[in-house]
Amino acid sequence: MHIAIDARIINSSTGTYVERLLTYLEIIDQKNQYSVLVKNADRNFWKPTNPNFSIKIADFANYSLNEQTKFKTFLDKLHPDLVHFCMPQQPILYKGKSVTTIHDLTLLKTYNSDKNWLIYHIKQLIGRFVFMSVAKKSKYIITPSKYTKDELTKFSKIDSKKVSVIYESAEPAKISDIEAYKQPYSNYLLYVGQQSDYKNIIRLAEAHQILLKKYPDLGLILVGRINKAAQRNKDIFEKKNYQNILFTGFISNEQRNWLYKNSKAYVFPSLMEGFGLPGLEAMAYGLPVISSRSTCLPEIYGDAAIYFDPYEPSDIANKIDGLLENGSLRDELIKKGYLQLSKYSWKKMAQETLSIYNEAFKD
């Protein structure tokens, strides 16, 4: 087969999935030919080592007219036997065989207040049409959790047999991939990732301020670029005179890894996730996880996390307090985290995805 993998999101928040898929497909598949489609800015982001893999530039913006027209023409000329779209964004009139990964339905079910209200809701309407079209025309759909599969089949009314749950994974960094990050707290809680409204960072900060009454030196470190959403939170916290909250801005992966290794706990307050990779990454670094009980998170973390009501800052604070007070509970969670993580494998993910390719090609 000649398989095209739409990797235009490889340098985004969900890019870890694409990068790990490509890396392990290179190892397990010496037979098929792959065209890896990336934006021009990411032409050197991932470099193949298997001669069956080649990089091709597909510089078409998500949810754009060019994506619907010029990207379709690009694919028609490339003429692969199968395309794996690693996200729903794709030319809906493309008629070739395709497999699509749908990570979550967040776009359809949330609103981010840092966005233009009208433009965002127009984008949601377009998104609903695209999701519905993609669900129906793709040979197979891949989701990273049963929760997302159930949400998708409920939304699109497609046969659930068409949707395969393929779990993702996480890997700890090597010692050589850790670089100290100077931060002012003797103890701190950690969050890594975007700060869109549904990530629920404002309630996490409220919980942290409650904890300061008992733990006055406790920090809250928020890792990620200072985009509009993060700046909005930063402004809110400064206006409320919140203490001991650090926005790192962009830092290297090595510095992020150090923060994982040295934190007291990873707190994941999100209201909606399709898989919840950050919590597994935290477990890979031996970090206890305290998580929202929303959506897929209990499915993914099992008994390796402490869960809270994400709408109640007092409950978030109480659960964190319980962990900070109880060293044996912390040790137990770390052990359970390693055990939970062992259930997942990027190599297994790639093998199961390759099986989907083979099934789609035969149909």
N, C-alpha and C positions, 0 to 999 in steps of 0.2 A: 504493500500500500504506500501511496504518497499521502501523508497526513500533514495538514496545516494546523498549527496551534496558534490561535489568536492570543498573543502575549502582550497586547498593548497596555495592560495594567501591571506589568512586571515590576515597575518602579513606583507602585502605589501602596496603600495600606493593606491591600489583599495580595500584593505581589509575592509574598512568601510562598503562597500556595502554588503559583505559577513557576517560580524559580525551583522549588523542591520537586515539582512534577517533572520539569525538564531534566533536572540533574539525575533523577533516578530512572527516567525513561532511557537516558543515555546509557545507563549501566545495564538495564535488563533487556533492551531491545536492540539487537544488532541486525535486524532484518528489514524493518520498514524505513522509508525515507521520510524525513521531517523538514518542513519549512516553518521556522519560528518567526512569527510576524510581530515586529516591534515598531514603536515610533522612532523617528530619526534620532531624537535626543537619547534614546536608550540602546543605540546600536552596539555599544560596548558594555552594557550593564551585565549581560550574561554571555559568556563565550563558550561555544560548544567544543568538546574534545572528541566526540564521536563523529567520524566523517559522514555519517548518515544524516547529520543535523546541519542545517544551514540557516543563517539569519537573513531575513528579507524585510525591507522597510515598508511598513504600512502606516503612514502618518495621517491617520484619519481620526478626528476628535470624536469622543463618545457623544451619542445623542445629537449628531450633527447631520446636516443634509449630505455632506460628503461621505459620511459613513453609510448612508442609505443608497447613494448613487455611485460614487467613485470607488468605494471599498467593494461594492458588489462587482463592478467591472474588473477590479483588481483580482478578485477571487475567481471570476469566470475565466480570466486569462491564465491564472495560475493552474486552474483545473485540477485540484487535488481530488483524491478518492474520498477523502473525509476531512471535514473541518471541525476542530474542537474549539468552540468559543468559550473562553474561560470566564465569561460574564455574559449577562443577557444582551448587552449593547452589541448590535450586529445588524447587517442589512436584512430586513425582514423579507425582501423579495428574492433573496438568494435561494436557489432551488437545489443546490447540491446537498449531499448527505452531510448531516451535522450532528454533533453532540454538544450540549451546552451545560456548563456549570452555573447553577444559580445558588449563590452563597446565602442570600436572605432576601426578604421582601421589605427591607427597611425603607427604600425609596418610596414604596407605595403606602407605607403606614405611619410615617413620621413627618414632622416639619422642623426644619432647622431655622431658628430665629435670626441667624446671621445672614440668611439668604433673602433676596427680594421675594416678597410674598407672592406676587402675581407670577413671576417667572418660575418660581419653585412649583407652584400648583399647576402651571401649564406643563412643566417637565413631568410632574406626577401623572397627569392625564396621558401624556405621550408614553410614559413608562408603563402604565397599565396596558396600553395597546401593544407595546413591544413585548412585555412579559407574556401576555396572552398569546400573541402570534408565535413567539419563540417556543412556548410550551407545546403548542400544537404541531409545529413544523419540525422540531428536532426529533431525530430518531430516538435518542435517549436523553434524559436529563440527569445530571449528577447534583446531589445536594450533600452538604457536609454534616447534616444531622437529620434525625427522624422528625424533629420539630419543623424544620424548614420543608421537608418533604410533605408533611401533613398540611402546612400552610399553603404550599404551592398547589397541591391537588385540590384543596378546598377552593382556592381562588380561580384556578383555570378549568376545573372539572375534567382534567385529563385522567386517563387510567393510571392508577398508582403503580402498576407493573412497569410503566414506562420510566419511572423515577427510581434511581439507585442511590442509596445512602453510602457514600464513601467518606469515611472519617479522615480528617487531617491529623497532624501530629506536631511535635515540637522537639527541638534538639538543644542540649546545653552547649554553651560556647567552650572552646578549648581554653586552657589557662593562658595561652599566648594571645587570646583574643579578648583579654580583659585589661582595661586601662583605668586607673583610679580617677574618680571624679570628685573634685573638691566641693563639699557641701557643708553647711554650718550646723547640722543637727547631730547629736549623739545617737538618737534613735529617730527613725522616720518610717512612714507608710509610703507606699509607691503605687503610682498609676502610670501606665504607658499607653499612649495612643491618642486618637482624635478626641475632641471635646465638643462634638455636636450635641444638641439638646438631649437626644435620647441616651447619650453616654452618662448623663445624670451627675455631672461633676459638681454642680452647685449643691446638691444634697450631700454629696461626699464631703465637701468643704464645711457645710453646716455641722455634720457629725464630728469632723476633726476639731472644730472650735469647741464643741461640747467636751471633747476629750482633753483639751488643754487645761480645763479646770483641775483635772487630776494629774495630767502629765504635761506640765508647762513647757517642757523642752522638746516635746514630740513634734517632728516636722511632717509635712505632707509634700511630697515631691511629685510634680506632674511633668512627665517627659513627653515632649512633642514640639513640633514647630508652632510658633506663635502666629497662627492664621487668625482670621476674623473671629472664629468661634472661641479660640483660646484667649484672644485679646478681650473679648466681651466678658469672659469669666474673670480675667485679671482685673478689669475695670470694676466689676461688681465687688470683688473681694477687697479691693483697695478702698472703695467707697464705704464698705461696711467695716473697714479697719480690721479685717481678718489678719491673724498673726500666724507666722511659721509656715507659710505656704510658698513653695518655690516653683516657678515655671522655668524649666531648663532651657526652653527653646530647642533648636536643633542641636543634637550632640551626636557623637560617633556611636556606632554600634558597640564598640569596645567600652565606652564610658557607660552606655546604657546597661551593658552586661554587668559592670561593676556595681551599679545601683541595684540590680536584681540580687546580686550575691550578698549585699550588705544591708538590705532592708529588713525591718521587723516583720512585715507582712505585705502581701499584694492585695489591694482592695479593688474589686471590679463591680461598680455600682450600676452597670448598664441596664436599661429598660428593655432592650431588644438586641439579640445577637443570633447569627446563623450557626456559629460554632463556638466562639469564645477562645480563640487561639492565645491571647495574652495570658490567661490564667494557666494554661498548660505550659507556656514558656516559663512562667514563674515557678511552677512545680519542677521544671527541668533544672532550675538553679537552686533547688532546695529551699524554696520560699513558700511558707504557708499561705493559703489563699482564702480570703473572705469575700464571698460573692453574693450578688443579687440572686434571688431565686427565680428570676424572670426567664421566660421563653426556654431556650435549649440548655441553659447553663447547668441545671441539675443533671440533665442527661449526659453531658460531657464530663463534668467533674465528679459525679457520683458522690461517694462519702468522703472524698478527699478535700472537701471545702466546708467552711462554715457559711450558712446562708442567712440572709437578712431580707426584710421587706424594703425594697429600694425606694419606696415612697415615704419612709419614716426615718429621718435622720437620727432620732433617738435610738431606734433599733439598730441602725448601722453602728452607732457609737457603742452601744451595749455589747454587740458581737465582737467588735474590735477590742474593747476593754477586757472581755472574757479571755481573749487570746493573749493579750499583753500581761495579764495577771497569772497566767497558767503556763509555765514553761513546759510541763509534761504534755499538755494539749498541743503546744506548738510543735514539739518533737514528733508527736503522733501524726499530726497533719502532714509534716514533711515526709514521713515514711509512707503514709497513704498516698501522697502526691506522686512519689516515685512509682508506686505500684499502679496507680491510675494511668500514669504516663506510659507505662509498659504495654498497655492495651492498644496503643496507637503506634503507627509506623508510617513514615513517609514512603518507604520502599513498598510496603503493602498497598498504600494509596495508589502509587504508580502502577503496580501490578493489576489492581482491580480496575483502574482506568484503562489500561491496555486491553483488558478483557472486554470492556465496553466498546472500545474501538473495533475489536474483532467482530463482536455481535452486530454492531451497526453496519459494518461493511458487508456482512452476509445477508442482511435484510434487503 
